[in-house]
């Protein structure tokens, strides 16, 4: 059902918790593959991907170009983009199933996308300020934070023009989607400190 695509560049340590949080999705059958879109890592990123059974593709340093190239090789009809170092809440599978069922029933596969709620791995005022800033940015049309992940159908992705060259291509894609077409799931995507 879903191909998970993760852009990496020397992300060996950050990739491990992200892939660990996806294992339950693979066991459930909702995640059929994880594609690592690497920009030429010099650390053990490829070894981590290999041990986890991911497809490892080396592409240009430009994140947008890498994501577009990796998406072209994805096998599933649904695409989920995640950043390395982001961990999903335990209930994410149930919510993703619910989202997929809802958009299928309403025939909105090519009009809706989903992002996870942004979590923080910290306490205090700085963490609260970061969450507030991300919410305001989203509300005022700045797009979802790339750490929230993005789930959309392959056909919807193509209709939007996919990722374009540039390091902020993930945010640019969510801006093209528009706030009203992105459903924010209750499950959190939390960047973990490394």
C-alpha atoms as one frame of an Amber mdcrd trajectory, in Angstrom:
protein
   0.000   0.000   0.000   2.665   2.551   1.045   6.222   3.217  -0.078   8.097
   5.191   2.578  10.752   7.502   1.131  13.456   8.942   3.378  16.078  11.436
   2.150  19.450  10.949   3.844  22.899  12.480   3.875  25.218  11.154   6.594
  22.222  10.169   8.709  23.376   6.788  10.065  22.422   7.551  13.682  19.189
   9.396  12.857  17.967   6.687  10.465  17.915   3.875  13.060  15.021   5.169
  15.246  13.019   6.181  12.179  13.232   2.730  10.617  12.497   1.120  14.005
   9.231   3.081  14.228   8.227   1.757  10.781   8.741  -1.943  11.605   5.182
  -2.335  12.898   3.881  -0.925   9.604   5.858  -3.492   7.639   4.577  -6.278
   9.914   1.012  -4.982   9.407   1.514  -4.985   5.639   0.680  -1.305   5.167
   4.341  -0.456   4.432   5.535  -2.520   1.477   8.944  -0.882   1.115  11.243
   1.777   2.473  13.365   3.668  -0.043  16.408   5.557   1.200  17.194   8.465
  -1.144  20.795   9.179  -0.254  22.886  12.168  -1.301  26.300  10.491  -1.053
  26.703   9.651   2.641  30.218   9.002   3.943  29.076   7.264   7.149  27.231
   3.965   7.726  23.861   5.097   6.342  23.947   2.492   3.580  24.782  -0.297
   6.050  21.824   0.681   8.273  19.511   0.685   5.248  20.843  -2.706   4.133
  20.362  -4.324   7.557  16.791  -2.962   7.679  15.983  -4.328   4.213  15.525
  -0.921   2.576  16.236  -0.059  -1.027  19.183   2.332  -1.122  19.413   4.808
  -3.997  22.253   7.291  -4.347  21.297  10.509  -6.088  22.266  14.169  -6.236
  22.977  16.199  -3.114  19.884  18.318  -3.863  17.111  16.879  -1.650  14.263
  17.741  -4.013  15.924  16.046  -6.968  16.690  12.973  -4.844  13.115  12.692
  -3.599  11.725  13.037  -7.118  14.082  10.336  -8.432  13.307   7.943  -5.565
   9.574   8.461  -6.005   9.903   7.387  -9.624  11.110   3.967  -8.430   8.494
   3.497  -5.682   6.276   0.429  -6.020   3.212   1.373  -3.962   0.216   3.534
  -4.951   0.684   5.624  -1.768   3.813   7.585  -0.856   4.899   8.574   2.647
   7.801  10.993   2.944   9.691  11.062   6.243  12.835  12.710   7.509  15.537
  10.651   9.246  15.464  11.106  13.019  11.657  11.275  13.142   9.770   8.669
  15.184   6.049   7.962  14.767   3.661   7.384  17.687   2.522   3.822  18.316
  -1.015   4.319  16.936   0.089   5.630  13.553  -0.920   2.512  11.623  -4.555
   2.678  12.743  -4.775   6.354  11.829  -3.195   5.861   8.421  -5.615   2.992
   7.700  -8.463   5.313   8.736  -7.226   8.086   6.460  -6.848   5.729   3.487
 -10.326   4.274   4.056 -11.876   7.745   4.359 -10.378   9.205   1.187 -11.187
   6.029  -0.748 -14.839   6.072   0.378 -15.189   9.761  -0.441 -13.315   9.391
  -3.735 -10.787  12.016  -2.641  -7.629  10.000  -3.284  -6.339  12.640  -5.676
  -7.441  15.622  -3.573  -6.321  14.872  -0.004  -3.040  14.273   1.765  -2.161
  13.676   5.406   0.584  14.862   7.728   1.264  13.724  11.276   1.003  16.116
  14.201   4.390  17.564  15.072   5.808  16.303  18.350   8.799  17.544  20.320
  11.386  15.532  22.229  11.954  18.220  24.822  10.321  20.214  27.590  10.151
  23.893  28.263   9.449  27.133  26.534  11.680  26.558  23.495   9.818  23.338
  22.609   6.434  25.036  22.977   7.604  27.974  20.884   8.783  25.629  18.119
   5.374  23.889  18.022   3.518  27.208  17.998   5.714  28.513  15.179   5.105
  25.368  13.083   1.329  25.591  13.614   1.200  29.282  12.686   3.303  28.675
   9.592   0.915  25.931   8.486  -2.206  27.997   9.234  -0.932  30.944   7.217
  -0.078  28.899   4.129   3.600  28.199   4.797   3.169  24.446   4.457   3.636
  21.640   6.946   6.946  21.187   8.723   8.961  18.514   6.849   9.342  16.597
  10.135   5.575  15.963  10.143   5.916  13.616   7.194   3.544  13.604   4.261
   1.253  10.871   2.940  -0.387  11.159  -0.481  -1.269   9.048  -3.481   1.217
   8.673  -6.302  -1.291  10.163  -8.781  -1.866  13.187  -6.542   1.902  13.623
  -6.185   2.331  13.619  -9.964  -0.566  16.040 -10.489   1.131  18.476  -8.085
   4.377  18.249 -10.016   6.182  16.264  -7.308   9.303  17.493  -5.590  11.222
  20.138  -7.427  14.893  20.925  -7.153  15.827  22.776  -3.986  16.532  22.027
  -0.368  13.089  23.279   0.787  11.224  21.137  -1.755   9.271  19.295   0.965
   7.749  22.493   2.336   7.124  23.772  -1.199   5.143  20.604  -1.993   2.896
  21.031   1.062   2.369  24.699   0.144   1.177  23.605  -3.318  -1.184  21.156
  -1.656  -2.750  23.946   0.382  -3.832  23.866   4.019  -7.397  22.765   3.263
  -6.283  19.600   1.466  -3.897  18.343   4.167  -5.471  16.399   7.014  -3.434
  16.515  10.219  -3.473  13.140  11.938  -3.536  12.880  15.733  -0.487  10.587
  15.800   2.705  12.542  16.251   5.899  12.547  14.231   8.594  13.501  16.713
  12.153  14.456  15.756  14.342  12.783  18.385  17.527  14.330  19.707  20.706
  12.481  18.689
